[in-house]
Each structure stands twice: as C-alpha cells, then as structure tokens.
Amino acid sequence: MARSSRRVVISGIGPIASPGLGIDAMWTALCEGRSGVGLCSTFDASGFECPFVSQVAPDRFDVKSVVPKSYRKATKVMARDIELAVGGAFEAVRTAELVTKAHEPANGKVTIAADRMGCQIGAGLIAAEENELTAALVTSRNASGAFDITAWGSIGMQNLTPLWMLKYLPNMLACHVTICHDCQGPSNTITCGEASALLSIGESMRVIVRGHADACLSGGAESKVNLMAILRQQYAGRLAKATLQDDPATLVRPFAKNAIGCVAGDGGGILVVEAADSVAARGGKALAELAGFGASQSFCPDTVGAEMAPEGDGISDAMQAALDDAGVKAESVDAVIPFGCGVPSFDHAEASGIRRVFGNRAATLPLVTISTITGSCGAGFGAVAAAVGVQCLRTGMLPARVNGDASLGIDAAPIAARKADLKTILVCTPSLGGQNAAIVLRRVA
C-alpha cells in the first residue's frame, strides 16, 4: 500500500495481564523480574500436565467497574476474552485522556466524533465455559448414560441460555468495545492466533493513513485459562510439564536451552492508535510513534508435529517488512520485543529470524521478554508487547529479563532492569498458524 504523509502515533495504552489492569502494575512487575505464573484461582488445574497459569486475579479486575452503568447488564454475555478487551479499552481511553460515550458526558460531547473512531481487535478461539456446557450435556444422555445427539437436539440445547452463542463469537470483543465507546468508524476482527493483536494494530494504522478514521481502539485479548483451552494446548504439546512441587516462577524460559514449554495465559490489551494531527488538534500527547508495520506467513516443514520452519524466514520477512515500512535500517533498532514463549520450536525459529535480520548484532541487541509475566495469552500477547514497547520508550528503561540464556545466539540471558537510550523498538509475534506480524515504535520528543 502506498503510504501517505499522515503520521500515526500511539496515544493511549491499556495492557491487562497477570499483575492486573494498566501499565503501572505490569511495568513494576517486569522491572522487578517477578513472575506472573502461579496456581489458577478459578478452578483446579492440578490434573493437567502444567498445573500453573498466568492469570489476572478476580480481585484485580472486575469488568462491571469499566463499563457505563447503563451497560452493566451486558456483562452477563461477556466471555472472559470480551471482559479483557473491554477492560483494556477503558484503560487505553483513560491514558489517552479521551472522552467517549462510555463516560456518559452530560453534554453529550466527546473528544473524537463517533464516525472518526474505528476499532480493530484481535481475538482467539474463545473457549466455552464448562459449567454452561455441563448443565446442557447432562440432560443429553440415553438410558445407559451415554451422550445422545438426539437428546441434545431436543432437550440439551434447551438448557443453554438463548444468548449463549453471543458470549463466544470472536467478533464480540470489538462489538462490545465499539458499543461502549460508540466507535462508528471502520471496525474489524482478526483471528490469526498470537499474531492477531499486531495485525489489528497494523490494520488500524492503515485505516488512519487512508484517512478513513482519526483514531482506532486496537489490540487483542484472549484467555487460555479455561479447562477447554488448557486441554487444547496440552494436546498440542505446548505446555511445560510440571508438578505442584515445581517453582512456577522458573517454568517459562524464553530462548533457553532448557526451555520446556509455555503456561496458559490470560490477558491482552487495547491501544489508542491515532493520527498525529488529531492528537495535536485536541491538545493530547503522543506516547510513541507507530512508524512501521509488516506481516508474513511462515510455512511449516512437511514433518509430523512440526510447528514452524526452523529457519525463521517468515518471521524475518515480517520484521524486515516493518523496518522497510518505517524507513528504518536494522542497525538503528535499539531493542526487540519478541514472543519468546518458551516452546522450543517457536523460540528456535524466532531466534533464527532475529539473526537473519540483525546478523552479528543479534548477540548483543537487547531483547525484552515478557512471557514470564503473561504466559501464552494468544491473541492478546502482541497488545501487551506493544504497550511494553511504548513504556520502554517513554521511560528510557529496559525491564529485567529472567529465565533465558544466550544459547541461541541472541541476547536473552537474565539481566536486571537498566537505563537505556532508546529511540526505536521492534515488536514481533509469530503464531501457531504460521502468521507473523511486526511493528516499529519510535520515541517522540
């Protein structure tokens, strides 16, 4: 796509992951090198290969506190993924100092006209809540106690609420966010696994560059802390095998030679992607420039169980495309925020992609690894990573890094938080399906 001269910035960030809602909680945990992994607080996960998760504790976030009073009844049809997106949008709008319909302004006046506000959000495969399904399935058995599809159709389905499906459609994340904030501009939902959030941010960037909106609420959210979601990851061979006697803080080991897998995550976030001229006109503040975006597709080798081509060429293609889009040379990048989920096949491919782009510099180019906090929160990961990248640029700090090492030829070894002269940061996420996305963030004066 031909680029116009319209500059795009990030004016608000709303990450939500294990420490809670907002960048302050996450940033403090990252800089202190704390882990976000622990026991599940909503159900007993001890029967799975990995009994530990990274979860936003119920006492750290209540969706009813971040929606208008007039909209609270709608929270009954919000799956956890939707709640996370709504919470992230609330925080992003707050940090951008925007007034939207969600504030229920007495004079009806909002900062950005509804038809100039868009919304693009990445979503995953939302897992149904087991208590709802069980209540229906238990009435769908024949005389011998086995499941009966005829009984399901005639009796079982009647025990699901009529609005049941509305909780689990991926586009409902954007649906509820757009209703709360009255976003009447271009809207889209992207479902490409872990790449979804950055792909959505890139889509928002292009919508604004085309002049079809002045600002977009963009990012992604997903909760894999659910019986069905954890089971899927276990069958996919991605979970770290552990027992209750293991130290959960040491399980996620990004790019380490002893990496054993990921843990289920619960999180995501929304960012306010906005035209620089819009921010200036309303007297707002740009937190960082969204300078470039790139995407690609990786092709897995013809090997049973292989998740990603070990050469990492698809990943490097996305990173290089983002750099080219931003007009930035690889040697000008000051830090990289990768996925680094601790799944060996992912980590090896991603490390290879980084080495392809940065050559010998890869061994000393600082990485910011955050999966020890977030776990694997799927479609939400890229939004958290982008928010952390913005915070790095704002503070001139690189957070602490734990559990990794330099065995893959990249700078992933443990290190304390430190000051750094940061002007340009590259954020990249590959995905289980082979989609890759990357963005370039630049410091603003």
PEJOZI-V228672 format. One record per backbone hydrogen bond with DSSP energy under -1.0 kcal/mol. CO is the residue of the C=O (numbers start at 1). NH is the residue of the N-H. E is the energy in kcal/mol with one decimal. If there is no record, write none. Layout:
co=CO nh=NH e=E
co=CO nh=NH e=E
This chain:
co=7 nh=276 e=-2.8
co=8 nh=290 e=-1.9
co=9 nh=274 e=-2.8
co=10 nh=287 e=-3.0
co=10 nh=288 e=-1.2
co=12 nh=272 e=-2.6
co=14 nh=270 e=-1.2
co=15 nh=22 e=-2.9
co=16 nh=268 e=-2.5
co=17 nh=20 e=-2.5
co=20 nh=17 e=-1.6
co=22 nh=26 e=-1.2
co=23 nh=27 e=-3.1
co=24 nh=28 e=-2.2
co=25 nh=29 e=-1.8
co=26 nh=30 e=-2.6
co=27 nh=31 e=-2.7
co=28 nh=32 e=-1.8
co=29 nh=34 e=-2.5
co=30 nh=33 e=-1.1
co=38 nh=53 e=-3.1
co=45 nh=48 e=-1.7
co=49 nh=242 e=-2.8
co=53 nh=38 e=-3.0
co=57 nh=60 e=-2.5
co=62 nh=65 e=-2.1
co=63 nh=66 e=-1.7
co=68 nh=71 e=-2.1
co=69 nh=72 e=-1.2
co=71 nh=74 e=-1.3
co=72 nh=75 e=-1.4
co=73 nh=76 e=-1.5
co=74 nh=77 e=-1.7
co=75 nh=78 e=-1.4
co=79 nh=83 e=-2.2
co=80 nh=84 e=-2.3
co=81 nh=85 e=-1.9
co=82 nh=86 e=-2.7
co=83 nh=87 e=-2.6
co=84 nh=88 e=-2.5
co=85 nh=89 e=-2.4
co=86 nh=90 e=-2.1
co=87 nh=91 e=-2.1
co=88 nh=92 e=-2.4
co=89 nh=93 e=-2.6
co=90 nh=94 e=-1.9
co=91 nh=95 e=-2.6
co=92 nh=96 e=-1.6
co=93 nh=98 e=-2.2
co=94 nh=97 e=-1.1
co=99 nh=111 e=-2.6
co=100 nh=103 e=-1.8
co=101 nh=104 e=-2.0
co=105 nh=108 e=-1.2
co=113 nh=116 e=-2.1
co=114 nh=117 e=-1.4
co=114 nh=184 e=-2.3
co=116 nh=214 e=-2.7
co=116 nh=215 e=-1.7
co=117 nh=185 e=-3.0
co=118 nh=217 e=-2.0
co=119 nh=188 e=-2.1
co=120 nh=219 e=-1.3
co=121 nh=190 e=-1.5
co=122 nh=221 e=-1.6
co=124 nh=126 e=-1.1
co=129 nh=133 e=-1.7
co=130 nh=134 e=-2.8
co=131 nh=135 e=-1.7
co=132 nh=136 e=-1.0
co=133 nh=137 e=-3.2
co=134 nh=138 e=-2.4
co=137 nh=140 e=-2.1
co=140 nh=148 e=-3.2
co=142 nh=145 e=-1.8
co=146 nh=142 e=-2.6
co=148 nh=152 e=-2.2
co=149 nh=153 e=-2.0
co=150 nh=154 e=-2.0
co=151 nh=155 e=-3.0
co=151 nh=156 e=-2.3
co=152 nh=157 e=-2.8
co=156 nh=159 e=-2.0
co=157 nh=160 e=-1.6
co=161 nh=164 e=-2.5
co=164 nh=167 e=-1.7
co=165 nh=168 e=-1.6
co=169 nh=172 e=-2.2
co=170 nh=173 e=-1.3
co=171 nh=175 e=-2.0
co=172 nh=176 e=-2.2
co=173 nh=177 e=-1.8
co=174 nh=178 e=-2.9
co=175 nh=179 e=-2.0
co=176 nh=180 e=-2.6
co=177 nh=181 e=-2.2
co=178 nh=183 e=-1.6
co=186 nh=119 e=-2.5
co=188 nh=121 e=-2.0
co=190 nh=123 e=-2.2
co=192 nh=195 e=-1.6
co=193 nh=196 e=-2.0
co=195 nh=199 e=-2.3
co=196 nh=200 e=-2.2
co=197 nh=201 e=-2.2
co=198 nh=202 e=-2.4
co=199 nh=203 e=-2.1
co=200 nh=204 e=-2.4
co=201 nh=205 e=-2.2
co=202 nh=206 e=-2.0
co=203 nh=207 e=-2.3
co=204 nh=208 e=-2.2
co=205 nh=209 e=-2.5
co=206 nh=210 e=-2.2
co=207 nh=212 e=-2.0
co=208 nh=211 e=-1.2
co=214 nh=275 e=-2.8
co=215 nh=118 e=-3.1
co=216 nh=273 e=-2.7
co=217 nh=120 e=-1.9
co=218 nh=271 e=-3.7
co=219 nh=122 e=-3.0
co=220 nh=269 e=-2.8
co=222 nh=267 e=-2.2
co=224 nh=226 e=-1.6
co=226 nh=230 e=-3.0
co=227 nh=231 e=-1.8
co=228 nh=232 e=-2.1
co=229 nh=233 e=-1.9
co=230 nh=234 e=-2.3
co=231 nh=235 e=-2.6
co=232 nh=236 e=-1.7
co=233 nh=238 e=-2.3
co=234 nh=237 e=-1.4
co=238 nh=262 e=-2.9
co=243 nh=246 e=-1.8
co=247 nh=250 e=-1.8
co=248 nh=251 e=-1.2
co=253 nh=256 e=-1.7
co=256 nh=259 e=-1.6
co=262 nh=240 e=-2.8
co=263 nh=376 e=-2.9
co=264 nh=54 e=-2.8
co=265 nh=224 e=-3.2
co=267 nh=222 e=-2.4
co=268 nh=16 e=-3.0
co=269 nh=220 e=-2.4
co=270 nh=14 e=-1.9
co=271 nh=218 e=-2.8
co=272 nh=11 e=-2.7
co=273 nh=216 e=-2.8
co=274 nh=9 e=-3.3
co=275 nh=279 e=-2.0
co=276 nh=280 e=-2.3
co=277 nh=281 e=-2.1
co=278 nh=282 e=-1.6
co=279 nh=284 e=-2.8
co=280 nh=283 e=-1.1
co=288 nh=10 e=-3.3
co=289 nh=291 e=-1.1
co=289 nh=442 e=-2.3
co=292 nh=440 e=-2.2
co=294 nh=438 e=-2.5
co=296 nh=436 e=-2.5
co=301 nh=303 e=-2.6
co=303 nh=306 e=-2.0
co=309 nh=312 e=-1.6
co=312 nh=316 e=-2.4
co=313 nh=317 e=-2.1
co=314 nh=318 e=-1.7
co=315 nh=319 e=-2.1
co=316 nh=320 e=-2.8
co=317 nh=321 e=-2.3
co=318 nh=322 e=-2.0
co=319 nh=323 e=-2.2
co=320 nh=324 e=-2.7
co=321 nh=325 e=-2.4
co=322 nh=326 e=-1.8
co=323 nh=328 e=-2.7
co=329 nh=332 e=-2.0
co=330 nh=333 e=-1.4
co=335 nh=426 e=-2.2
co=336 nh=368 e=-2.4
co=337 nh=428 e=-2.3
co=342 nh=261 e=-1.6
co=343 nh=347 e=-2.7
co=344 nh=348 e=-2.8
co=345 nh=349 e=-1.7
co=346 nh=350 e=-2.9
co=347 nh=351 e=-2.8
co=348 nh=352 e=-2.2
co=349 nh=353 e=-2.2
co=350 nh=354 e=-2.2
co=351 nh=355 e=-2.3
co=352 nh=356 e=-2.1
co=353 nh=357 e=-1.6
co=354 nh=358 e=-2.7
co=355 nh=359 e=-2.1
co=358 nh=361 e=-1.7
co=359 nh=362 e=-1.7
co=360 nh=363 e=-1.1
co=361 nh=364 e=-1.7
co=361 nh=365 e=-1.8
co=362 nh=411 e=-1.3
co=366 nh=336 e=-2.2
co=370 nh=373 e=-1.8
co=370 nh=374 e=-2.1
co=371 nh=375 e=-2.2
co=372 nh=36 e=-2.6
co=375 nh=377 e=-1.0
co=376 nh=265 e=-1.8
co=377 nh=380 e=-2.4
co=378 nh=381 e=-1.8
co=380 nh=384 e=-1.5
co=381 nh=385 e=-2.6
co=382 nh=386 e=-2.4
co=383 nh=387 e=-2.2
co=384 nh=388 e=-2.4
co=385 nh=389 e=-2.3
co=386 nh=390 e=-2.2
co=387 nh=391 e=-2.1
co=388 nh=392 e=-2.4
co=389 nh=393 e=-1.9
co=390 nh=394 e=-2.3
co=391 nh=395 e=-2.3
co=392 nh=396 e=-1.8
co=392 nh=397 e=-1.1
co=396 nh=420 e=-2.5
co=398 nh=418 e=-2.3
co=401 nh=415 e=-1.9
co=406 nh=409 e=-1.7
co=410 nh=412 e=-1.8
co=411 nh=367 e=-1.1
co=415 nh=401 e=-2.9
co=418 nh=398 e=-2.9
co=420 nh=422 e=-1.2
co=423 nh=443 e=-2.5
co=424 nh=334 e=-2.7
co=425 nh=441 e=-3.1
co=426 nh=337 e=-2.9
co=427 nh=439 e=-2.4
co=429 nh=437 e=-1.8
co=431 nh=434 e=-1.6
co=434 nh=298 e=-3.6
co=436 nh=296 e=-1.9
co=437 nh=429 e=-2.6
co=438 nh=294 e=-2.5
co=439 nh=427 e=-2.6
co=440 nh=291 e=-2.0
co=440 nh=292 e=-1.2
co=441 nh=425 e=-2.7
co=442 nh=289 e=-3.1
